[in-house]
Amino acid sequence: MSSSSGSSSSEDSLSRAEELLARLEAARGELEQLSEQEDASPERALEILNELSELAKAVEEELERAKRAAEADAASP
């Protein structure tokens, strides 16, 4: 039964990572639009860059969780 919980855990992490990647892509798109505006706010650009950094870190953490869960699942009998 532990194998299904490990699989579920890795699937949950992958699902969260996909959601975070979608948010990251949306923020990247917003930054791209902002860069095309002549009166773009540098402060807003910095906010988006900070958001991108935080989202990228969160994606990396979720992928690491998924990897650990999959490895634990593979190691259990």
Phi and psi in radians as a Rosetta constraint file:
Dihedral C 1 N 2 CA 2 C 2 CIRCULARHARMONIC -1.165 0.35
Dihedral N 2 CA 2 C 2 N 3 CIRCULARHARMONIC -0.461 0.35
Dihedral C 2 N 3 CA 3 C 3 CIRCULARHARMONIC -1.160 0.35
Dihedral N 3 CA 3 C 3 N 4 CIRCULARHARMONIC -0.649 0.35
Dihedral C 3 N 4 CA 4 C 4 CIRCULARHARMONIC -1.233 0.35
Dihedral N 4 CA 4 C 4 N 5 CIRCULARHARMONIC -0.580 0.35
Dihedral C 4 N 5 CA 5 C 5 CIRCULARHARMONIC -1.246 0.35
Dihedral N 5 CA 5 C 5 N 6 CIRCULARHARMONIC -0.611 0.35
Dihedral C 5 N 6 CA 6 C 6 CIRCULARHARMONIC -1.150 0.35
Dihedral N 6 CA 6 C 6 N 7 CIRCULARHARMONIC -0.749 0.35
Dihedral C 6 N 7 CA 7 C 7 CIRCULARHARMONIC -1.109 0.35
Dihedral N 7 CA 7 C 7 N 8 CIRCULARHARMONIC -0.749 0.35
Dihedral C 7 N 8 CA 8 C 8 CIRCULARHARMONIC -1.095 0.35
Dihedral N 8 CA 8 C 8 N 9 CIRCULARHARMONIC -0.720 0.35
Dihedral C 8 N 9 CA 9 C 9 CIRCULARHARMONIC -1.104 0.35
Dihedral N 9 CA 9 C 9 N 10 CIRCULARHARMONIC -0.779 0.35
Dihedral C 9 N 10 CA 10 C 10 CIRCULARHARMONIC -1.179 0.35
Dihedral N 10 CA 10 C 10 N 11 CIRCULARHARMONIC -0.655 0.35
Dihedral C 10 N 11 CA 11 C 11 CIRCULARHARMONIC -1.147 0.35
Dihedral N 11 CA 11 C 11 N 12 CIRCULARHARMONIC -0.693 0.35
Dihedral C 11 N 12 CA 12 C 12 CIRCULARHARMONIC -1.080 0.35
Dihedral N 12 CA 12 C 12 N 13 CIRCULARHARMONIC -0.772 0.35
Dihedral C 12 N 13 CA 13 C 13 CIRCULARHARMONIC -1.111 0.35
Dihedral N 13 CA 13 C 13 N 14 CIRCULARHARMONIC -0.736 0.35
Dihedral C 13 N 14 CA 14 C 14 CIRCULARHARMONIC -1.127 0.35
Dihedral N 14 CA 14 C 14 N 15 CIRCULARHARMONIC -0.669 0.35
Dihedral C 14 N 15 CA 15 C 15 CIRCULARHARMONIC -1.121 0.35
Dihedral N 15 CA 15 C 15 N 16 CIRCULARHARMONIC -0.773 0.35
Dihedral C 15 N 16 CA 16 C 16 CIRCULARHARMONIC -1.108 0.35
Dihedral N 16 CA 16 C 16 N 17 CIRCULARHARMONIC -0.691 0.35
Dihedral C 16 N 17 CA 17 C 17 CIRCULARHARMONIC -1.085 0.35
Dihedral N 17 CA 17 C 17 N 18 CIRCULARHARMONIC -0.713 0.35
Dihedral C 17 N 18 CA 18 C 18 CIRCULARHARMONIC -1.107 0.35
Dihedral N 18 CA 18 C 18 N 19 CIRCULARHARMONIC -0.716 0.35
Dihedral C 18 N 19 CA 19 C 19 CIRCULARHARMONIC -1.100 0.35
Dihedral N 19 CA 19 C 19 N 20 CIRCULARHARMONIC -0.755 0.35
Dihedral C 19 N 20 CA 20 C 20 CIRCULARHARMONIC -1.129 0.35
Dihedral N 20 CA 20 C 20 N 21 CIRCULARHARMONIC -0.679 0.35
Dihedral C 20 N 21 CA 21 C 21 CIRCULARHARMONIC -1.105 0.35
Dihedral N 21 CA 21 C 21 N 22 CIRCULARHARMONIC -0.655 0.35
Dihedral C 21 N 22 CA 22 C 22 CIRCULARHARMONIC -1.124 0.35
Dihedral N 22 CA 22 C 22 N 23 CIRCULARHARMONIC -0.733 0.35
Dihedral C 22 N 23 CA 23 C 23 CIRCULARHARMONIC -1.142 0.35
Dihedral N 23 CA 23 C 23 N 24 CIRCULARHARMONIC -0.680 0.35
Dihedral C 23 N 24 CA 24 C 24 CIRCULARHARMONIC -1.087 0.35
Dihedral N 24 CA 24 C 24 N 25 CIRCULARHARMONIC -0.768 0.35
Dihedral C 24 N 25 CA 25 C 25 CIRCULARHARMONIC -1.119 0.35
Dihedral N 25 CA 25 C 25 N 26 CIRCULARHARMONIC -0.690 0.35
Dihedral C 25 N 26 CA 26 C 26 CIRCULARHARMONIC -1.114 0.35
Dihedral N 26 CA 26 C 26 N 27 CIRCULARHARMONIC -0.745 0.35
Dihedral C 26 N 27 CA 27 C 27 CIRCULARHARMONIC -1.152 0.35
Dihedral N 27 CA 27 C 27 N 28 CIRCULARHARMONIC -0.691 0.35
Dihedral C 27 N 28 CA 28 C 28 CIRCULARHARMONIC -1.090 0.35
Dihedral N 28 CA 28 C 28 N 29 CIRCULARHARMONIC -0.720 0.35
Dihedral C 28 N 29 CA 29 C 29 CIRCULARHARMONIC -1.101 0.35
Dihedral N 29 CA 29 C 29 N 30 CIRCULARHARMONIC -0.705 0.35
Dihedral C 29 N 30 CA 30 C 30 CIRCULARHARMONIC -1.108 0.35
Dihedral N 30 CA 30 C 30 N 31 CIRCULARHARMONIC -0.720 0.35
Dihedral C 30 N 31 CA 31 C 31 CIRCULARHARMONIC -1.114 0.35
Dihedral N 31 CA 31 C 31 N 32 CIRCULARHARMONIC -0.697 0.35
Dihedral C 31 N 32 CA 32 C 32 CIRCULARHARMONIC -1.101 0.35
Dihedral N 32 CA 32 C 32 N 33 CIRCULARHARMONIC -0.766 0.35
Dihedral C 32 N 33 CA 33 C 33 CIRCULARHARMONIC -1.097 0.35
Dihedral N 33 CA 33 C 33 N 34 CIRCULARHARMONIC -0.728 0.35
Dihedral C 33 N 34 CA 34 C 34 CIRCULARHARMONIC -1.076 0.35
Dihedral N 34 CA 34 C 34 N 35 CIRCULARHARMONIC -0.677 0.35
Dihedral C 34 N 35 CA 35 C 35 CIRCULARHARMONIC -1.161 0.35
Dihedral N 35 CA 35 C 35 N 36 CIRCULARHARMONIC -0.379 0.35
Dihedral C 35 N 36 CA 36 C 36 CIRCULARHARMONIC -1.530 0.35
Dihedral N 36 CA 36 C 36 N 37 CIRCULARHARMONIC -0.151 0.35
Dihedral C 36 N 37 CA 37 C 37 CIRCULARHARMONIC -1.539 0.35
Dihedral N 37 CA 37 C 37 N 38 CIRCULARHARMONIC 2.384 0.35
Dihedral C 37 N 38 CA 38 C 38 CIRCULARHARMONIC -1.259 0.35
Dihedral N 38 CA 38 C 38 N 39 CIRCULARHARMONIC -0.558 0.35
Dihedral C 38 N 39 CA 39 C 39 CIRCULARHARMONIC -1.814 0.35
Dihedral N 39 CA 39 C 39 N 40 CIRCULARHARMONIC 0.557 0.35
Dihedral C 39 N 40 CA 40 C 40 CIRCULARHARMONIC -1.092 0.35
Dihedral N 40 CA 40 C 40 N 41 CIRCULARHARMONIC 2.506 0.35
Dihedral C 40 N 41 CA 41 C 41 CIRCULARHARMONIC -1.461 0.35
Dihedral N 41 CA 41 C 41 N 42 CIRCULARHARMONIC 2.080 0.35
Dihedral C 41 N 42 CA 42 C 42 CIRCULARHARMONIC -1.085 0.35
Dihedral N 42 CA 42 C 42 N 43 CIRCULARHARMONIC -0.555 0.35
Dihedral C 42 N 43 CA 43 C 43 CIRCULARHARMONIC -1.129 0.35
Dihedral N 43 CA 43 C 43 N 44 CIRCULARHARMONIC -0.717 0.35
Dihedral C 43 N 44 CA 44 C 44 CIRCULARHARMONIC -1.174 0.35
Dihedral N 44 CA 44 C 44 N 45 CIRCULARHARMONIC -0.671 0.35
Dihedral C 44 N 45 CA 45 C 45 CIRCULARHARMONIC -1.066 0.35
Dihedral N 45 CA 45 C 45 N 46 CIRCULARHARMONIC -0.733 0.35
Dihedral C 45 N 46 CA 46 C 46 CIRCULARHARMONIC -1.140 0.35
Dihedral N 46 CA 46 C 46 N 47 CIRCULARHARMONIC -0.679 0.35
Dihedral C 46 N 47 CA 47 C 47 CIRCULARHARMONIC -1.059 0.35
Dihedral N 47 CA 47 C 47 N 48 CIRCULARHARMONIC -0.766 0.35
Dihedral C 47 N 48 CA 48 C 48 CIRCULARHARMONIC -1.156 0.35
Dihedral N 48 CA 48 C 48 N 49 CIRCULARHARMONIC -0.730 0.35
Dihedral C 48 N 49 CA 49 C 49 CIRCULARHARMONIC -1.062 0.35
Dihedral N 49 CA 49 C 49 N 50 CIRCULARHARMONIC -0.715 0.35
Dihedral C 49 N 50 CA 50 C 50 CIRCULARHARMONIC -1.119 0.35
Dihedral N 50 CA 50 C 50 N 51 CIRCULARHARMONIC -0.720 0.35
Dihedral C 50 N 51 CA 51 C 51 CIRCULARHARMONIC -1.097 0.35
Dihedral N 51 CA 51 C 51 N 52 CIRCULARHARMONIC -0.751 0.35
Dihedral C 51 N 52 CA 52 C 52 CIRCULARHARMONIC -1.039 0.35
Dihedral N 52 CA 52 C 52 N 53 CIRCULARHARMONIC -0.733 0.35
Dihedral C 52 N 53 CA 53 C 53 CIRCULARHARMONIC -1.101 0.35
Dihedral N 53 CA 53 C 53 N 54 CIRCULARHARMONIC -0.804 0.35
Dihedral C 53 N 54 CA 54 C 54 CIRCULARHARMONIC -1.119 0.35
Dihedral N 54 CA 54 C 54 N 55 CIRCULARHARMONIC -0.729 0.35
Dihedral C 54 N 55 CA 55 C 55 CIRCULARHARMONIC -1.146 0.35
Dihedral N 55 CA 55 C 55 N 56 CIRCULARHARMONIC -0.715 0.35
Dihedral C 55 N 56 CA 56 C 56 CIRCULARHARMONIC -1.084 0.35
Dihedral N 56 CA 56 C 56 N 57 CIRCULARHARMONIC -0.717 0.35
Dihedral C 56 N 57 CA 57 C 57 CIRCULARHARMONIC -1.119 0.35
Dihedral N 57 CA 57 C 57 N 58 CIRCULARHARMONIC -0.722 0.35
Dihedral C 57 N 58 CA 58 C 58 CIRCULARHARMONIC -1.138 0.35
Dihedral N 58 CA 58 C 58 N 59 CIRCULARHARMONIC -0.691 0.35
Dihedral C 58 N 59 CA 59 C 59 CIRCULARHARMONIC -1.081 0.35
Dihedral N 59 CA 59 C 59 N 60 CIRCULARHARMONIC -0.796 0.35
Dihedral C 59 N 60 CA 60 C 60 CIRCULARHARMONIC -1.049 0.35
Dihedral N 60 CA 60 C 60 N 61 CIRCULARHARMONIC -0.726 0.35
Dihedral C 60 N 61 CA 61 C 61 CIRCULARHARMONIC -1.108 0.35
Dihedral N 61 CA 61 C 61 N 62 CIRCULARHARMONIC -0.761 0.35
Dihedral C 61 N 62 CA 62 C 62 CIRCULARHARMONIC -1.145 0.35
Dihedral N 62 CA 62 C 62 N 63 CIRCULARHARMONIC -0.698 0.35
Dihedral C 62 N 63 CA 63 C 63 CIRCULARHARMONIC -1.145 0.35
Dihedral N 63 CA 63 C 63 N 64 CIRCULARHARMONIC -0.644 0.35
Dihedral C 63 N 64 CA 64 C 64 CIRCULARHARMONIC -1.147 0.35
Dihedral N 64 CA 64 C 64 N 65 CIRCULARHARMONIC -0.710 0.35
Dihedral C 64 N 65 CA 65 C 65 CIRCULARHARMONIC -1.069 0.35
Dihedral N 65 CA 65 C 65 N 66 CIRCULARHARMONIC -0.772 0.35
Dihedral C 65 N 66 CA 66 C 66 CIRCULARHARMONIC -1.093 0.35
Dihedral N 66 CA 66 C 66 N 67 CIRCULARHARMONIC -0.715 0.35
Dihedral C 66 N 67 CA 67 C 67 CIRCULARHARMONIC -1.098 0.35
Dihedral N 67 CA 67 C 67 N 68 CIRCULARHARMONIC -0.802 0.35
Dihedral C 67 N 68 CA 68 C 68 CIRCULARHARMONIC -1.098 0.35
Dihedral N 68 CA 68 C 68 N 69 CIRCULARHARMONIC -0.738 0.35
Dihedral C 68 N 69 CA 69 C 69 CIRCULARHARMONIC -1.120 0.35
Dihedral N 69 CA 69 C 69 N 70 CIRCULARHARMONIC -0.716 0.35
Dihedral C 69 N 70 CA 70 C 70 CIRCULARHARMONIC -1.175 0.35
Dihedral N 70 CA 70 C 70 N 71 CIRCULARHARMONIC -0.698 0.35
Dihedral C 70 N 71 CA 71 C 71 CIRCULARHARMONIC -1.142 0.35
Dihedral N 71 CA 71 C 71 N 72 CIRCULARHARMONIC -0.712 0.35
Dihedral C 71 N 72 CA 72 C 72 CIRCULARHARMONIC -1.145 0.35
Dihedral N 72 CA 72 C 72 N 73 CIRCULARHARMONIC -0.678 0.35
Dihedral C 72 N 73 CA 73 C 73 CIRCULARHARMONIC -1.138 0.35
Dihedral N 73 CA 73 C 73 N 74 CIRCULARHARMONIC -0.709 0.35
Dihedral C 73 N 74 CA 74 C 74 CIRCULARHARMONIC -1.206 0.35
Dihedral N 74 CA 74 C 74 N 75 CIRCULARHARMONIC -0.521 0.35
Dihedral C 74 N 75 CA 75 C 75 CIRCULARHARMONIC -1.415 0.35
Dihedral N 75 CA 75 C 75 N 76 CIRCULARHARMONIC -0.384 0.35
Dihedral C 75 N 76 CA 76 C 76 CIRCULARHARMONIC -1.418 0.35
Dihedral N 76 CA 76 C 76 N 77 CIRCULARHARMONIC 2.508 0.35
